[in-house]
Amino acid sequence: MRAIRNHGAEGPRVAPFELFFDLVFVFAVTQLSHLLLDHPTALGGAQALFLTLAVWWAWMYTTWTTNYCDPNHPVIRIMLGGLMLGSLIMAASVTQAFGDRALWFALAYVAIQCGRTAVVIWATAGTGLQKVFIGVGFWFLISAVFWITGALLGGTAQAVLWIIALLLDYGAPMIRFPTPVIGRTSTHDWQINGAHMAERCQLFIIIALGESILVTGATLAGSTPNPATFAAFTICLLGSVAMWWVYFDLTADLAAERIESSDDPGRLGRSAYTYAHIPMVLGIIVSAVGDELVIAHPGGHADLPTVLTALGGPALYLAGHTWFKYIVFGTLSVPRLTAITALCVFAVAVILVPVVPPLVLSIGSLVILIMVAVWDTRHYRRLRMA
């Protein structure tokens, strides 16, 4: 039984064990939301952003791995089980990653990235992919030095070294993993199954949206029942539905078809899914924090953290989706750019004149998201009739 997948084979695109693996990241997204909620400052936001990028990178490389390697192969399945353990330790360390559990986080992250890559190098022996993953492993070993050293030193040194480590991790695919002796790879060497990549990223968006729904439900459960709280809960839930609508109504399927038929799916997989989905995931996490703040205090005057999360989250989400559509279809979405501008203007107005209740922020955000979704539906319907 070969560990490498046959991209031309018929059958399910995503294996059940991949879905099981994703359960760990429900917890990871929850931890990231709690980190931002507990530290609604510039420093807390920067730490939450940094750790979200690290968590996403651990998940994303696993997605590339299962695109190439069969999750039903015993060795790959054992590897995924080990990755679940490492990911759970990493997620549990998120809230103290810049404190007492820095070394836990760093060791878990390094073990995930380096251990998985070693298995894939074995699995791809005798294929052109092995050269690609030797390059991947080379760059992860370099960044591992900075991750672990930073965790050991702590303080400012930790922040500086971890930023260098993350820049190395994110920058390596952009420059196509130049490695001594074997040289630089090409995106044409990354012959992925485009449909599988698209479906995996769609599922992560579902995970993030699901976590935001859990937040709204948990916040309602812990609040004193009253009409304002229930109204805020309803609006926030509809906001999550609107985000789903913007992504999944038509764009997700059309993008999956585009990457599946591309002559360079590796390039689209890197740009549209590996990178462009990051702002969308960040936007959902930030929106979940905004939802919790709005439901907890729907009346009164909105403070700065509530404004930035309730309006900034949807703006970030739409910015990511604009970038995604531009990469896949080559066009800039005017409705999304208009919606982002409207959200930013609304946020500035509320900050300058702080008399708007938090509930009104969520209502305004919901209306803008629905307008984008409705425009998309009408636009694609007109294209089909043309």
N, C-alpha and C positions, 0 to 999 in steps of 0.2 A: 504493500500500500504506500503510494507516493505521498509525501507531505505537501508537495507543491500542487496548487489548484490548476485545473484545466479551464482557462477562461472561455473556451468555446463550449463547455459542457452545459447541457440543459439542467434545470433544477432550481431549487430555492436560492435566492441571492444572498440572504442572510441566514446563517445557521442558528438554531436555538441556543447554542452555547454562547454565541456572540451577544444575544439578548440577555442571557443570564449574567454575562460579564458586565454589561452596562448597569446592572443594579447597583454596583459599588459607586458609580458616578452620580446616582441620585443623591446619595449621602454626601458626596464631594461638593455638589452644587449647593446643597443645603448648608454645609459648613461655610462655603464662600459667602452666601447670603448673610449668615449670622455674623461673620467677621465684619462685613461692611455695616450691618445694622448696629453692632456693638461699638464700632469705631467710626462714626459718621464725620470724619475729619479728612483733611487733605492727605495726611499720612496714612490713615486707615484705608482711604480709597486707593492710594498708590499700592499699598500692600495687597489689597484685594485684587487689583488689576494684575499685579505681578504673579500672584499665586494662581489666579484663573488661567493665565497664559501657560504656567507650568503644568497644571492639571490637564488642560486641553491638549498640550503637546504629548503627555503620557497616553491619553486616550487616542489621539489622532494617529500616532505611530502604530498603535495596536490595530487600528482600522486598516492601515496600509499593510500590515503583516497578514491579517486574515483575508485581505484581498488576494494576496499571493499564496498563502499557505492554508491548507484545508483544516478548518477548526475541528473536524471529526477525526483527524489523525491522532492517535494516542499521544504522541510526543507534543503536538501542538495543543491538544486539550490540557495536558499536564502543565504546559507552559502558561496557558491562559489562567489556570487555577492559581499558579504562583503569582501571576500578574494581579489577580484579584486580591490576594493577600497583601502584596506590596502597595496596591492602590488604596486599600482600606487603611493601611498604616499611614500612608501619605495624607489621605483625607482626614483622618483623625488628628493629624498634626497641624492642620491648616491654621486653626485659630491661635496656635502658639508657635507657628513656623519662624517668626522673628523674635522668639523668646526661648522658653525652656525646651521646646521640641524641635529646634532648628536641625539638629543632627539627625533626628528621626526622619524628618521630612526629606533632608538631603540624601540620606542613605536609601530610603525607599524609592525616591525618584531615580537615583543613579542605578539601583538594582533593577528597576523596571526597564529603563532604557537600554542599559548594557546587557542585561541578562536576556531580554527578548531578542536583541540584535544578534547575539551569539547563536541562539537557536535558529534564527532565520538564515544565518550564514551557513549553518549545517544543512538546513532544509533545502537551500537553493544550490547546493554543490552540483557542479556540472552544468549550470545554466548561466546565462548572461546576467541574471539578477544577483549572483553572488558578488560580483564586482561592485554593484551598487551598494549592497549592504556591508561590504568591507569598508567602503567609504563612510557609510553611516556610523558604523562602529568606531572608526577612527576619530570622528568628530565628537562622538559621545564620550569617548575616553578622555579627550582633551577637556571638555566641559566638566567632566566628573571631578577633576582636580579642583576646579574653582567652586563647585557646589560643596564639596566636603571641607575644603580649607575654610571657606566662608562660614560654614556652620560651626566649625571648631573655634574660630576667632571671635565671632559674634559682633554686635554693635555696628559701627559704620563700616568696618572691614567686611562684615557679612553682606551688607547691602551692596557694596561696590562689587565684590567678587561674584555675588549671585546675579547681578545685572550683566556682568561680563559673560557668565555661564549661559544665561538665557539668550543673550545676543548671539553667542556661538551656536546654540541649538537652533535658533530661528534663522540665522543667517546662512548656515551650511546648505540647506536646500536651494536657497536663492542663487548661490554660486556653484551649485551642482557637485558638492562634496569633493573638492580637489584633494587628492590623497597621494602621498609619495609612492613612486613606482607605478601604480595603476592609473594615475592621472585623474581627470575630471569625467564625470558621467554626463549623459545627455538625457533630456526629458523623454526622448524616444525610447530610452532603455527602461523607463518606468511604465511598461505596458500593463496598465491596470484594467480591471473590469469596471467600466464607468458606472454601470447600473448599480453595482454593489457599493461603490464609493458614495454615490448619491443617496442610496437608501440608508447607509450607515449614518451619514450626516443628518438626514431627515429625522432619524430616530433620536439623535442627540438633541436636536431642537425640541422634540417631543419630551425628552427627559427634562430639559430646562423649563419648558412650559408647565410640565407636570409638577415640578418643584414649586413654581410660583402659585399654582392652584392649591398645593398643600399649605403654603404659607397663608393664603387668604382664608382657607378653612380653619387652620389652627388659630389664627388671630381672632376670627369670629368666635370660635369656641371659648377663647379666654377673655372675651370682652363682655361688658354688660349689655344685654339686648336692649336696643332702642331703635327707632326708625332711621336715625342718621347712620348708625353703625351698619344696619342691614342694607341701606342704600349704598354706602361705600363698598360693602362686600359685593353687592350685585354689579356695580360699575367696574370694580377691579377684576372680577371674574370675566365680565364681558370684554375687558381689555385684553385678557389672555386669549380669549376666543378670536378677537380681532387680529392679534399677532399671528395666530395660527392661520387665519384666513389669508392674510397678506402673503405668507410663505407657501402654504400648501394648496390654495385653491387651484392655481394653474401653473405658477412659476416652477414649482418643485418638479412636476412631471416633465414639463418642457425642457428644463435644464438637464434632467436625467437623460432624456432622449438626445440632447445635444452632445453631452460628454460621451455617451455610448457610441455615437456615430462619428466622433472626432478622429482625425488622423493622428492626433497627439494627445490622447487622454491623460497622459502623465502630467502634461503642462496644465491642463484644466483642473486635474485633481489637486495639483499643488496650489494653484492660484485661487480657484473658485471655492474649493472645499476646505483645503488645509488652512488657508489664510483668511479668505473673505468671510468665513462663518464665525470668526472670532468676535467681531463687533456685535453680531446678532446674539451670540451666547452671552456676552457681557451685557448687552442691552436687556435681555430677559432677566438676568440676575439683579441688575440695578432696579428694574421695574418691580421685581418681587419685593425688594426692600421698600420701595415707594408704596407699594400696595399695603404692606404691613403698617407703615407709618400713617397712611391715610385711614385705614380701618380702625386703628387704635385711637386716632384723634381726628375725626372727620370735620369737626367744627373749629371755630376760632380762626386764627391767622396762621397761614402756612410758614414754617420756619425754613431756613436755607436748605438743610438736608432733605426735607420733604419736597421742596421745589426741584432740586437737582435730580433726585431719584425718580419722582413721579413724572417729570417731563423729560429729563435727560435720558432715562432708560429707553422709552419709545423712540427718541431721536437717534440714539446710538443704534438701536435695532434697525431702524429704517436706513441709516447710513450704511450699515453692513449689507443690507439687502440691495441697496442701490449699487454698491461696489460689486456684489455677487452678480447682479443682472448685467452690469457693464462688462464684466469679464466673460460671461457666458454668451451674451447676445450682442455685445458691442454697441449698446445704446445706453444713454443716460436717461433715467426715469424722471421726467419733469414733475409728475405728481409727488414722488417721494422727496425730491429736492424741495418742492414747495412746502410739503408737510414738515420737513425738518426745519425749514426757515420759520414756519408758523410756531412750532414748538419752542424754538430758541427765543423768538420775539416774546411769546407768552411768558416764558421763564424770566426774561429780563424785566418785563413789565411788573411781574409779581414781586421780584426781588426789590425793585425800586419803589414800588407802592405795596407794601406788605399787608394788605387788608383782605386778600382772597382766601377763603377757607380751603383746606386740603381737598375736600370733596369736589370742589369746582375744578381743581387741577386734574383730577382723574376723569371728570366728565369731559373737559376740553381735550385731553389726550385721547379718550375713547372716540370722540367725534372725528378727530383728525385721522385716526387709524381706520375707522370705518369708511371715511371718504376715500382713502387710498385703496382699500379693498374693493369698494363698489366701482371705482374708476377702472381697476384692473379687470373686473368681471365684465363690465360693459365694453371695454376696449377689446378684449379677446373675443367677445361675442360678435362684435362688428367685423373683426378680422375673419372669423369663420364664415360669416354671411357674405363677405366680399368675393 
